[in-house]
C-alpha cells in the first residue's frame, strides 16, 4: 500500500508547466532518488508530495496518520539557540542520553560540535549537519531530503548514507551527488519536460537504462528516416505516381515527414567577452588567517604564500568547520587576514556566491 499517491497532478510557475498530469506513488520502505535539470521541477515535485505546496490541479493523498519529515535546501534554525536546544528541543538529558538511536545520530553527525555552542557560530556544513540531526532523531514514515549533502564533508555524507539505508522509513531524496544516489536509492525518478520517468535502481542503473531507452529511440528514428526517404522518393515521381496510392497513404507519408522529434536537452551556447588577464590573478604573501577573525576560531592559513594563476581551476576540500568558506571570503575581500598581504590582479573581475546566497536579490 502506498504512503502517498499523486493523481493527474499539474503545477506551473507562470507559463511554464513543471509538472503535467503526473500520477505516481511511494510505497513503504522505498528509497527514491530524484534527478533532473536545475529548475526542471524536482523541488516542486517533492514539495507537492510533502504537502507544503498545493498543485494547480490533480489530487494528492497521504495515508491517515502519515509522519513526514522534510529537510529543505535552507533551514529555520534559530541562530540564538544552542546546538543542543536546536536539535533536541525540550528533551531532558537523561531522556536522550539513554536512547541509543539518538546517541548514534548525535555521534555520527555532530559529535565534533560543542552542544553548548550557539547555532549562529556554526559553519555552513556544521549547520547543515545540525539540521539533519534534528530531523533524523524524529520518527517518520517518509523522509524527504532536498540536497542533503550540500556543504557536508565526506565523512558526514558517508555516515548519512549508511544511516538512511539502515532505517525502515521510506525516503525521497533530491541530490546531484551521484555516489550518494547509488548508495541509498532503490529507484530513480527523472523529472523532465513536466513528466516523471521512473527507473529501477540507483544512479548507475538509471544511466544505463536511460542509455538503452535512447538507443531504442534512435533505432526507431532511424527506421522512420529510412521509410521517410522511400516515401519522399515516391512522392517526387509526380502526380501520376501519387494517384497510384490511396489518399490515406499520401496523407500518412506527409505526416511521417512532419513527425520529426524535437531536440531534447538542447543547450544554447552563450559566449561572454572577457578582458585579458595579466599574469597575476591572486597572490598571497605570508598570510595568516583565523576563521573567526584575528586570533579567533580555527587557524585556516599559517604564514601561507600561494599563487592562483590565469586559467587555474581549484577545488577546496576539508572537514566542516576547517575554514574553506573563510578562505573564499578572504579572496572575495569580505574579510581581512590576520597578517600578510593578498594581492589581486588589476584586470581581475570577481564573481562570488556564498552559501547563504546573500548576493542574490530576493
C-alpha positions, 0 to 999 in steps of 0.5 A: 500500500502506498504512503502517498499517491499523486493523481493527474497532478499539474503545477506551473510557475507562470507559463511554464508547466513543471509538472503535467498530469503526473500520477505516481506513488511511494510505497513503504520502505522505498528509497527514491532518488530524484534527478533532473535539470536545475529548475526542471521541477524536482523541488516542486515535485517533492514539495507537492508530495510533502504537502507544503505546496498545493498543485494547480490541479490533480489530487494528492493523498497521504495515508491517515496518520502519515509522519513526514519529515522534510529537510529543505535546501535552507533551514529555520534554525534559530541562530540564538539557540544552542546546538543542543536546544536546536536539535533536541528541543525540550528533551531532558538529558537523561531522556536522550542520553539513554536512547541509543538511536539518538546517541548514534545520530548525535555521534555520527553527525555532530559529535565534533560540535560543542552542544553548548555552542550557539547555532549562529557560530556554526559553519555552513556544513556544521549547520547543515549537519545540525539540521539533519540531526534534528530531523533524523532523531524524529520518527517518520514514515517518509523522509524527504531530503532536498540536497542533503549533502550540500556543504557536508564533508565526506565523512558526514555524507558517508555516515548519512548514507549508511544511516538512511539505508539502515532505517525502515522509513521510506525516503525521497531524496533530491541530490546531484551527488551521484555516489550518494544516489547509488548508495541509498536509492532503490529507484530513480525518478527523472523529472523532465519536460513536466513528466516523471520517468521512473527507473529501477535502481540507483544512479548507475542503473538509471544511466544505463537504462536511460542509455538503452531507452535512447538507443531504442529511440534512435533505432526507431528514428532511424527506421522512420528516416529510412521509410521517410526517404522511400516515401519522399522518393515516391512522392517526387515521381509526380502526380501520376505516381501519387494517384497510384496510392490511396489518399490515406497513404499520401496523407500518412507519408506527409505526416511521417515527414512532419513527425520529426522529434524535437531536440531534447536537452538542447543547450544554447551556447552563450559566449561572454567577452572577457578582458585579458588577464595579466599574469597575476590573478591572486597572490598571497604573501605570508598570510595568516588567517583565523576563521573567526577573525584575528586570533579567533576560531580555527587557524585556516592559513599559517604564514601561507604564500600561494599563487592562483594563476590565469586559467587555474581551476581549484577545488577546496576540500576539508572537514566542516568547520576547517575554514574553506568558506573563510578562505573564499571570503578572504579572496572575495575581500569580505574579510581581512587576514590576520597578517600578510598581504593578498594581492589581486590582479588589476584586470581581475573581475570577481564573481562570488556566491556564498552559501547563504546566497546573500548576493542574490536579490530576493 
